[in-house]
Amino acid sequence: MAPRIEKLLIDGQWTEASGGETFETINPADGSLLAHIARATAQDVDRAVAAARAAFEQGPWSRFSPADRQALLMRLADLLERDAEHFARLDTLEMGSPIRHTRGSVAMLVDLLRYFAGIARSIEGTTNAPSDPGLFACTVKEPVGVCGAIIPWNGPLWASVLKLGPVLASGCTLVLKPAEDASLAPLRLAELALEAGVPDGVFNVVTGFGTEAGAALATHPGVDKIAFTGSVETGQQIIRASAGNLKRLSLELGGKSPNIVFADANLEAAAQAAVGAAFANSGQVCSAGTRLFVERPVHRAFAAEVARIAADLKIGDGLDPQTDLGPLVSARQLSRVSTHMEDALAEGAQALSGGARLSGADYDQGFFFPPTVLVDAHDEMRAVREEIFGPILATLPFDSEHEVIARANATQFGLGAGVWTSSVGRAHRLSRALKAGSVWVNCYNRIDPAVPSGGVKASGQGREYGRQHVEEHFQLKSVWIDTAV
């Protein structure tokens, strides 16, 4: 069958881009063409924002009760659960993540939607006590309005649900701009939203490029809030773009997360977890634990064990259920990772595993890079300082608790951190001392719908998951009543 031509969703209607242009999305495992995607212009963004504004202020959505919104979210969750295999395959085809991982992700997203459904009916204000007894005062929470969301390619369905769920729970409306490398799952999610009964204009999808559709959405005066997940540099551009109407911002940006292993830890468990922390999704995870600090007496042996486990991972097409690591998302990303690898070797690092693009009949048409474990790295190396977004892990020895805290915090990033130790006291000390939005002790990258996640420093602002995520979509109003009148 010929690849589909995918359209924009604006005001409940599937429509071509105003300029009539499309771009291609490909399978990173073999380079095959998957679809032609509509390339939205600023004019298309204008239409989508206008539809979202009308739906928020005038349409049936403005009259939905919390119970109505909860029921809608529950229907959407049920439909996603029904089509789970289809969505898992879409993410695997378009961005390469192994099918057994994407299947697990879809199951978690169904749970996440049901969590947001619960929050929809539990939004509370306060009753306050003014000094004047003749006055009554309370606060109410109102939806902020039209939201824009710009999402990355490393988890297209995940990011779409994470942005849409709190919008529907709060009563806002949404214009979503997926990444150009991974738009298929967001578009299919929009189809499910219409099937679930989301009113026209509440959820709009404008596919295209960041410099065009993304920039138009970030600067648009009709957008009240922007949620963005991606690089620090783009996040800074969005901050500047938001100044026109002082948009509210939620930003989850880059990371270069430390994963700290003490000699008293369960080293077998820590080694297995270190591989997952660094190489899950082929290292294309914002909170990946790519700086592995290991107490010096066990550093070399631990690094060798991590490299052994990494070398045993099966690399290949994500549709193979035995695959552990799929390809990188694009030729562009492969080039970026390869350049970082070359720089690390030139600066004196050695690779205990991996180290160069995979070649051969199974790999030549795709963008495959093996899990790479570096030794003889140091803190000033580019591969240690910068977010690579690929499967390269630097191991770094340390001698004391005080030293490793200082080195772990010596970065612009602050998304996540891991600590492995059998000492309860040390676990408490480091979880407080590390400057990160999440600290995992004797585990890594654990998430739950009820637990907020986000970054500090250049890793962003605002929180996702938990009640705090929905609260980001409300503005607080104080109401005063003079009871003497």
N, C-alpha and C positions, 0 to 999 in steps of 0.2 A: 504494500500500500504506500502511496505517496505520503510524505510527511504532512501533518496537519498545518493549516495556517491559523494561528491563534490570534484572537481579537482582544480588544480592551473590554472591560466591563464598566459601563458608566450609566448610572441611573437605572440599573436593572436590565440594560440592553447590551448585547454583544455588538461591538462596533469596530470598524477599521480605524486605524490611526488617521488623523486629519491629513497628514502628509502622504498617506498611502504607502509608506515604507515599512519594511520588515527587516529583521535580523535573524540569524540562524542560532539554534542551540544544538549542541552535539553531545554524543555519548563519549565521555573522556576515557572509557576503556578501549574503544576501537576507532574513534574519530568519525563514526557514522552520524549522519544528519537525523535529528529527532523531529524537529519542527521549525517552522518559520513563525517568528513572534512579532506582533505589531510593535512598531517603534513610535511610542507616544511623543508628542510635541508639547510645548508649553500651552498651546491652545487646548489640547486634550486634557491637560491638568486643570485648566480653567473650568472646563465643562464638568469634570469630576468633582472639583471643589464646590461648584455651584449646586450640583446635585446633592452632595453631602450636606450643604447648608440648608437647602430646601427641605430635605428629609428631617433634619434636626429640628427645624423651627416650625414647619407647617404640616408635614406629612403624618401618616398614621403612627410612625415611630415616636413622635413627640407625645403621643398619648398612651404608649405602652407602660403598664405598671411594672413594678419590680417582679411580680409574679409572672407577668407576660414574658419579661426578659429571661427569667429563669427557665421557663418552659421552652423558650426558643433555644437557649444554650443546651438544654438537655436533648432536644431534637437533633441539633447539630452534632452533639457527641454521639448519639446513636447512629447517625448516618456515617460519620467518620469510622466508627467501629464496623459498620456494615461493609465499607469499602476499604478496609485497612490494607489488604493485600495490594490493591491497585495503587494506593498512595505510597506504600513501601517500595514498590517497583519503580514508580516515577522518580522518587528521590535517588534511588540506586542508579537508574539509567542516566539521569541528568547530572548528578554531581559525584557519583562513584562510590558512595558509602556502601559497605557490604549489606546484603539484603537481611541478614539476621539482625543487624544493628538497626536498620530502618524499620523492621517489623516491631522491634522493641520500642522504638521511638513513637510510632503511631499509637501503641497501647498506652504509653505514658501521656500522650496528648489527649486521648479520650478522657483519661482521668483528670487532666488539667482543665478541660472544658467543664466537666462536672463539678470541679472545685469552684470555678468562677460562677457557675450556676448557683451554688450555695451562697456565695458572697452577694449575689445580686439582691437577695432579700434580707440582707443583714447590714445595710448601710445605716449608720446612726449619727445623729447630731448630738448636741448637748443642751441641757438646761442650766443656765448660769445664774449666779446670785449677785446682782448689782448692789451697791451700797445703799441706794435709794429703795426702800421697801415698796414704793408705789410703782416701780418699774418691773416689768417681766422681760427677760432676755433669753434667747435661745439661738442656737446655730443650726443651720441646715446645709446639706451638701448637695450641690447642683452639678450636673455634667458640664465639663469645660467647653464642649462644643465639637467643632470639626477637628479631627485628628489626622495627621499624616504619618505614615510609617514607611521607612526606607530600610530594607532588610538585606542581609548578606546571602551568599550562595552556599555557605557551608552547612546549612540546615534549613532549606527553604520552607518545608512544611512546618517544621518546629517554630521557626521565627514568625510565620504567618499566623499560626494559632496563638502564639504568645502575644502578638500585637492585637489580634481580633478579639480574643476572649474578654479582656477587661473593657474594651470599647463597648461590646454588647452588654456586659454586666452593668456598666455605669449609665448607659443611655446616650453615649456619644455616637458619632458617625466617623467613618474611616475612609481615607484614600490610601491605598497600599501601593508602593512601588517596589516590586521584587528586583532582585539582582538579575542583570542581563544573562548571567551564566546559568541561572536556575529559576525559571519562571513557571514551569509546567504545574508543579504541585500547588502553588498559590492560585493559579487559574482554576484548577479543579476544585480547590477549597471554595472558591467563589461560586462555582456551580452548586456545591453542596449547600452553601448558605442560602441561595435562592430556593433550593428544594426544601430547606428547613423552614422557610417562611420569612426570611429577613426582608423587610420592605425595600422597595426600590430606592436607591441612593444611599442607603445606610452603609453598604460595603461596596467600594469601587476599587478596581484594579487597573493601574496604568503601567504597562510594561515598557521598558526602554532603558536608556542609558542615564547614568548618574549625572553627567554634565548637562543633560537635557531635561528629562522628566524629573529626575531627582532634585536638580537645582531649582526648577520651577516650583516644585512642591515646598522646598525649604524656604523659599522667599515669598511664597504666596500670602498676601494680606488676609485672605479668607480662611487661613488655617490657624487654629488656636493652639495646637500642640503638635510637636514633632517627636516621634520616637525613632531612634536610629541605632542600629547595631552595625559596627564596622570599624574602620581604622581611625586612629587618633587624628590624622591629617584631615580626613573627611569630616570627622566630628567637629573639628575646629572651624572648618568652612561653614558647617551648619549653624554653629553658634553665631558666627558673624552674620549669616543670612537671616537668622531669627530676629535680629535687632529691629527690623522694620516695624513689626507690630508686637515686639516683646513676647514672642511665642514661648509657651512653656516647653521645656525640653526634658526628655529622658534619653540618656546616652549610655550604651554599653560599648566601650571602645576596646582597644587592644590589651594584650597582656603578655607578660614574660614571667610566668609564675614560678616561684621557688618551691621545690619539694625537698624537704630536709629530713635526712635519715641519720639518727644517732645509733651508735654501736650497740646500745641496749635494746634496740627495737627487734621485733620479729622480722628478721632480715629476709626470710623466704617470702612472707606476705608482702613486705615492702618492695621487693624486687618485682614481683608479679604486678603490683599496683603501679610501680614506676613505669612499666612498659605501657600499661593502659593509659596512665596520665599523660604520657608524652606522645603516644602514637595512635590513640583512638581517632577515627575519621582521618587517618593518614596525617595526623598532627594538625589538622585544620579545625582547631577548637580554640576559642579566645582564651580560655583558662588553662590550656595545656601546661603541664608541669615540665617545662623544657630546661629549667635550670635545676639540676639534681645535685644538691649539696649532700655530701656523705662524710661522716666523721672519719678522719684520716686513717686510723688503724684498720678500718674495714673497706676503705675506698676502692682500692684496686680490685680486690676480690668481688666486691659488690658490683662494680662497673662491668666486670667480666661476666657475672651472672645475668645482669640486665641485657648485655649484648647477646648472650647465648639464647635467652628467651626470645628476644627480638628477632634473631636470625631464624628461629623456628616458625615464625608467623608465615602463614600462607598468603601470598600476594597474587592478586588476579582480578578478574572480572567480578564485580560485586554481586552479580546475579547467581554466582556459584555459592550455594549455602555453606561451603567449607572455607570460603575466603575470609581472612582476618583483616586484611588491608586492601582497599581498592586503589584506584588511581587518584592522582591530584586532579583538581577540577578542570584545568585548562593548560594549554601549552604555555601561556603566560605565567601561570603559577609554577609550573615545572621549571621554567627558566629562572624564576626568582629563587626557588629553593636550590637549584644547581649553583647559582652564583654565590649564595651564602655558603654552600659547601666548599666551593673552591677557595673562598676567602678564609674560611676556618683552617683549611689545610695549609694555606700559604702563611698563616699566622702561627703555625706550629702545632695545631691539634692533630691527633691521630684518630682514625676511625676503627673501632673494634668490630663494628658491623656496618654493612651498607657502605655509603660513601659516594655513590654515583648512580645516575639514571639506569634503570634496568633495560636490557635489550634482549632481542631474540624474538622468535615467532609469536610468543604469547604477549609480548610487550611493545613491539615496535610501533604499532598503530595507536597506542594509548600513551598516557602520561604517568608512568609508574616510577616511583622513587622509593627505595627500600628504607626500613627503619634503621636509623644511623645513630650509634652511640659514640660520643667523642670522649677521649681522655686527653690529658695535657692541655686542656682549655684553661683560660683565665678570664677574670671578670671584665677585662677591657676589650675582649674580642667582639667583633661585630655580631657574630653568631650567638654570643651570650647576652649582648645588650639589646639587640633588636628582635622584634617579633618576626619570626620566619613564616609561620603558618604552614609548616610542613614537618615531615618526620625526622627532625634532627634534634637530638638530646645531648646537651653538654653536661658532663659529670665534673664536679668541682669539690676537692677535699677541703675540710675545715678542721680547726683544732679546739674551738671552745664555743660555748653557747653565746657568749657576748659577741664573738666575732661573726658567727653565722647570722645572727639577727641583723647586725649592721650591714653585712654584705647582701642579705636577702632584700633588705629595704632600700638598697642603693640603686634604685631604678625609678623611672618616671611612672611605671605601671603599678597597679594595686588591685588586681581583679581577684586572684585566688592565691592560696598558699597551702602547702601540706607539711605535716610534722609527723614523724614516726619515732616513737619512744615508748618505753614501758614505765616511765616516771610520770606519775600524775602531776606532780609539782611542775615539772618541765613543760608538760602539755599545757597547763594553765598559763605559765609565764610566757611561752612563745605565742600562744593564741592571742594574748593581749598585746604583745610587743610587735607582732608582724603587721605591717600596714597593708591590709588587704580587705576587700569586702566580704570574703569568705575564707575561713581557715578550717581545713579538714585535718583531724587528728586520727592517725592510724586508719585512714581511708583517703580517697581522693575523688573529687568531682561528683560528689553525691548531690542530688537535687530532689526536691519534693515540692508539690504545688503549694504547700502551706508555709514554706520557708523562703524568705526574701533573698534575692541574689543581686549583686551589682558591684560596681567598682568604686575605688577611691583614687585620688590623684588623677593622672591622665587616663585612667581606665574608665572614667565616666561619672555620671551622676544619675540619681534616681534608682529605683529598685524594681525588679521584676519578680514574679511569683509572690505568693502570700497576699494578705490583705493590703499591704502597702502598695502593691502593683495596681489594684483597682483604685485605691485612694489617689494615685497620681492623676486620675482622670476626673477628679472633682475639684470644684472651687468652693470655698467656705463662705457662707453668707451669714451675717449676724442680724437677727430680727429683734427689734425693741418695741414693746407695747407699754404705753402709759395707762395703767389700770384705773387712774383717777378720772379719765375722760369718759 
